[in-house]
Amino acid sequence: MPESDTILELLLRGAATWPDRPLVKFEGGVTWTWQDSLEAGRSAAAVLAAQGVGPGDRVMILLSNGPGWIRTWWGATLLGAVIAPVNPAYRGQMLTNACERIDPTVVVAEEAEAQNLSPHWARRQVDPALLCEAGDLAVPPTPVVLPSDPHCLLLTSGTTGPSKASISTHAYFCGVVDWLIEGAGLTEKSVFQADLPWFHLSAFAPSVQMLRVGGTIVVRRSPAMSTYWRTAKELGSTFAVAPGTVAQYLESRPVSVEDRDHSMEFLLAAPLPSDAEGFIERFGLRGLCTAYGSTETSMVITKVIDQSVPAGSCGTVRAGFHARVIDDEGRDVPPGTIGELIVRSDERILMSLGYQGDTAATEAAWRDGWYHTGDAVSADADGFYYFHDRYKDSLRRRGENISSFEVEREVLAFPGIDEVACVAHPGEYAGDDEVKVFIVPEPGREIRLAEVVEFLGERLPAFMQPRYLELADALPKTPTSRVRKHLLRDQGNSAATYDRLSSTV
């Protein structure tokens, strides 16, 4: 693993080494050199400092991918502040909970997103357009920043409660995908196609490695699904992150001459396509990488380009990390047996430091020196790991982690509902979920599911809105009154299931 750095050090060192080299390219043709990038950061730093932001303060980024996001990131970095990227689709109680958990000094947001903030937090809004209008404002002196210092608060998906803010250090972000440098051959000629949301690791973390090797970042709002390979050729992209839904979509498309007429060398695909070798051959790639990780753990299990892994495996444990698969009693299970994955790192700062303002949740997740992932995995005798399911009560749709707790809370806000259970229903692509809710009305109340759908449309981001809804007389429960969600998942859909997309029962 490369030497420990900070984001601040990478930005300053790169601007001094490659001032005139292109660093970031945006949609519309705008390009920033390293020197341009540093100046954009300095302007943002001056404006943010004038708003009271200093070392250790938190800057919420409520923006879509684009210059405003990058400018805010580097401005906060030059101040030694901590960024907190939040999905700009959040609204209502979800957004308020995020603000309360993060407690930002400022919220950088466009006017449209700022309107979703409660009055208290809206007063802290800074329009991203102001960040490039520093005028005579002074740029504060560069602070001392250590690899162990917090750099970012990342929101988790949440399980039994609202999303938590995971504290990630500079070392975490510099190290989360540093294995790609040797494992995939990243160089100054590498061009990262950053087309996934920047409030996730998927676009954010690989961009840090471009800062390290002197490569180029191409920022797009979203993947160009129907023209993926043509777009990659136009951008000169050499690698990208392709979650399961993207890779499976590409596989499902008719064969075309564009499949191999591009500059893309490899994809970081999680999970790997079912026929990885066939995928590589069809699209003319040098190879595929994959990894297992989470907001709290970094990327613990990896597969590099030249590494062969058995079908269904997500790789082996990377150097500096350790993993165990345990049973309900905390004992290691035999090879091939499914259990809960727990992990740790030789350097604690390479993993999350815990949850902002939530000591109880931190202590519950990190026990006896190990982080308990809540994921069901197995490992074979050769050290290859296989992800099977989530023990945690969460879902994943279109690359977004979804808290069933937060979906249930919003459904329960509809008048006349007594109980709700949110579960995953298999989506169109393997590993992708659709959101389903079972609803128990209050005695004597009639619930119209179409009205529930309309109600949730104003309260939940699009990716969290249930596709399937079903009325139930009662929910199956354990003797201690916990809902047996596995029974609801196994039940599947029936003639009684309401499909939001077809509006039929």
Secondary structure in CASP SS format (residue, H / E / C, confidence):
PFRMAT SS
TARGET T0000
AUTHOR 0000-0000-0000
METHOD secondary structure of the structure
MODEL  1
M C 1.00
P C 1.00
E C 1.00
S C 1.00
D C 1.00
T C 1.00
I H 1.00
L H 1.00
E H 1.00
L H 1.00
L H 1.00
L H 1.00
R H 1.00
G H 1.00
A H 1.00
A H 1.00
T H 1.00
W C 1.00
P C 1.00
D C 1.00
R C 1.00
P E 1.00
L E 1.00
V E 1.00
K E 1.00
F E 1.00
E C 1.00
G C 1.00
G C 1.00
V C 1.00
T E 1.00
W E 1.00
T E 1.00
W H 1.00
Q H 1.00
D H 1.00
S H 1.00
L H 1.00
E H 1.00
A H 1.00
G H 1.00
R H 1.00
S H 1.00
A H 1.00
A H 1.00
A H 1.00
V H 1.00
L H 1.00
A H 1.00
A H 1.00
Q C 1.00
G C 1.00
V C 1.00
G C 1.00
P C 1.00
G C 1.00
D C 1.00
R E 1.00
V E 1.00
M E 1.00
I E 1.00
L E 1.00
L C 1.00
S C 1.00
N C 1.00
G C 1.00
P H 1.00
G H 1.00
W H 1.00
I H 1.00
R H 1.00
T H 1.00
W H 1.00
W H 1.00
G H 1.00
A H 1.00
T H 1.00
L H 1.00
L H 1.00
G C 1.00
A C 1.00
V E 1.00
I E 1.00
A E 1.00
P E 1.00
V C 1.00
N C 1.00
P C 1.00
A C 1.00
Y C 1.00
R C 1.00
G H 1.00
Q H 1.00
M H 1.00
L H 1.00
T H 1.00
N H 1.00
A H 1.00
C H 1.00
E H 1.00
R H 1.00
I H 1.00
D C 1.00
P C 1.00
T C 1.00
V E 1.00
V E 1.00
V E 1.00
A E 1.00
E C 1.00
E H 1.00
A H 1.00
E H 1.00
A H 1.00
Q C 1.00
N C 1.00
L C 1.00
S C 1.00
P H 1.00
H H 1.00
W H 1.00
A H 1.00
R C 1.00
R C 1.00
Q E 1.00
V E 1.00
D C 1.00
P H 1.00
A H 1.00
L H 1.00
L H 1.00
C H 1.00
E C 1.00
A C 1.00
G C 1.00
D C 1.00
L C 1.00
A C 1.00
V C 1.00
P C 1.00
P C 1.00
T C 1.00
P C 1.00
V C 1.00
V C 1.00
L C 1.00
P C 1.00
S C 1.00
D C 1.00
P E 1.00
H E 1.00
C E 1.00
L E 1.00
L E 1.00
L E 1.00
T C 1.00
S C 1.00
G C 1.00
T C 1.00
T C 1.00
G C 1.00
P C 1.00
S C 1.00
K C 1.00
A E 1.00
S E 1.00
I E 1.00
S E 1.00
T E 1.00
H H 1.00
A H 1.00
Y H 1.00
F H 1.00
C H 1.00
G H 1.00
V C 1.00
V C 1.00
D C 1.00
W H 1.00
L H 1.00
I H 1.00
E H 1.00
G H 1.00
A C 1.00
G C 1.00
L C 1.00
T C 1.00
E C 1.00
K C 1.00
S C 1.00
V E 1.00
F E 1.00
Q E 1.00
A E 1.00
D C 1.00
L C 1.00
P C 1.00
W C 1.00
F C 1.00
H C 1.00
L H 1.00
S H 1.00
A H 1.00
F H 1.00
A H 1.00
P H 1.00
S H 1.00
V H 1.00
Q H 1.00
M H 1.00
L H 1.00
R H 1.00
V H 1.00
G C 1.00
G C 1.00
T E 1.00
I E 1.00
V E 1.00
V E 1.00
R C 1.00
R C 1.00
S C 1.00
P C 1.00
A C 1.00
M H 1.00
S H 1.00
T H 1.00
Y H 1.00
W H 1.00
R H 1.00
T H 1.00
A H 1.00
K H 1.00
E H 1.00
L H 1.00
G C 1.00
S C 1.00
T C 1.00
F E 1.00
A E 1.00
V E 1.00
A E 1.00
P E 1.00
G H 1.00
T H 1.00
V H 1.00
A H 1.00
Q H 1.00
Y H 1.00
L H 1.00
E H 1.00
S H 1.00
R C 1.00
P C 1.00
V C 1.00
S C 1.00
V H 1.00
E H 1.00
D H 1.00
R C 1.00
D C 1.00
H C 1.00
S C 1.00
M C 1.00
E C 1.00
F E 1.00
L E 1.00
L E 1.00
A E 1.00
A E 1.00
P C 1.00
L C 1.00
P C 1.00
S C 1.00
D C 1.00
A H 1.00
E H 1.00
G H 1.00
F H 1.00
I H 1.00
E H 1.00
R H 1.00
F H 1.00
G C 1.00
L C 1.00
R C 1.00
G E 1.00
L E 1.00
C E 1.00
T E 1.00
A E 1.00
Y E 1.00
G E 1.00
S E 1.00
T C 1.00
E C 1.00
T C 1.00
S E 1.00
M E 1.00
V E 1.00
I E 1.00
T E 1.00
K E 1.00
V C 1.00
I C 1.00
D C 1.00
Q C 1.00
S C 1.00
V C 1.00
P C 1.00
A C 1.00
G C 1.00
S C 1.00
C C 1.00
G E 1.00
T E 1.00
V E 1.00
R C 1.00
A C 1.00
G C 1.00
F E 1.00
H E 1.00
A E 1.00
R E 1.00
V E 1.00
I E 1.00
D C 1.00
D C 1.00
E C 1.00
G C 1.00
R C 1.00
D E 1.00
V C 1.00
P C 1.00
P C 1.00
G C 1.00
T C 1.00
I C 1.00
G E 1.00
E E 1.00
L E 1.00
I E 1.00
V E 1.00
R E 1.00
S E 1.00
D C 1.00
E C 1.00
R H 1.00
I H 1.00
L H 1.00
M C 1.00
S C 1.00
L C 1.00
G C 1.00
Y E 1.00
Q C 1.00
G C 1.00
D C 1.00
T H 1.00
A H 1.00
A H 1.00
T H 1.00
E H 1.00
A H 1.00
A H 1.00
W E 1.00
R E 1.00
D C 1.00
G C 1.00
W E 1.00
Y E 1.00
H E 1.00
T E 1.00
G E 1.00
D E 1.00
A E 1.00
V E 1.00
S E 1.00
A E 1.00
D C 1.00
A C 1.00
D C 1.00
G C 1.00
F C 1.00
Y E 1.00
Y E 1.00
F E 1.00
H E 1.00
D E 1.00
R E 1.00
Y C 1.00
K C 1.00
D C 1.00
S E 1.00
L E 1.00
R E 1.00
R E 1.00
R C 1.00
G C 1.00
E E 1.00
N E 1.00
I E 1.00
S E 1.00
S H 1.00
F H 1.00
E H 1.00
V H 1.00
E H 1.00
R H 1.00
E H 1.00
V H 1.00
L H 1.00
A C 1.00
F C 1.00
P C 1.00
G C 1.00
I E 1.00
D E 1.00
E E 1.00
V E 1.00
A E 1.00
C E 1.00
V E 1.00
A E 1.00
H E 1.00
P E 1.00
G C 1.00
E C 1.00
Y C 1.00
A C 1.00
G C 1.00
D C 1.00
D E 1.00
E E 1.00
V E 1.00
K E 1.00
V E 1.00
F E 1.00
I E 1.00
V E 1.00
P E 1.00
E C 1.00
P C 1.00
G C 1.00
R C 1.00
E C 1.00
I C 1.00
R C 1.00
L H 1.00
A H 1.00
E H 1.00
V H 1.00
V H 1.00
E H 1.00
F H 1.00
L H 1.00
G H 1.00
E C 1.00
R C 1.00
L C 1.00
P C 1.00
A H 1.00
F H 1.00
M H 1.00
Q C 1.00
P C 1.00
R C 1.00
Y E 1.00
L E 1.00
E E 1.00
L E 1.00
A C 1.00
D C 1.00
A C 1.00
L C 1.00
P C 1.00
K E 1.00
T C 1.00
P C 1.00
T C 1.00
S C 1.00
R C 1.00
V E 1.00
R C 1.00
K H 1.00
H H 1.00
L H 1.00
L H 1.00
R H 1.00
D H 1.00
Q H 1.00
G C 1.00
N C 1.00
S C 1.00
A C 1.00
A C 1.00
T C 1.00
Y E 1.00
D E 1.00
R C 1.00
L C 1.00
S C 1.00
S C 1.00
T E 1.00
V C 1.00
END
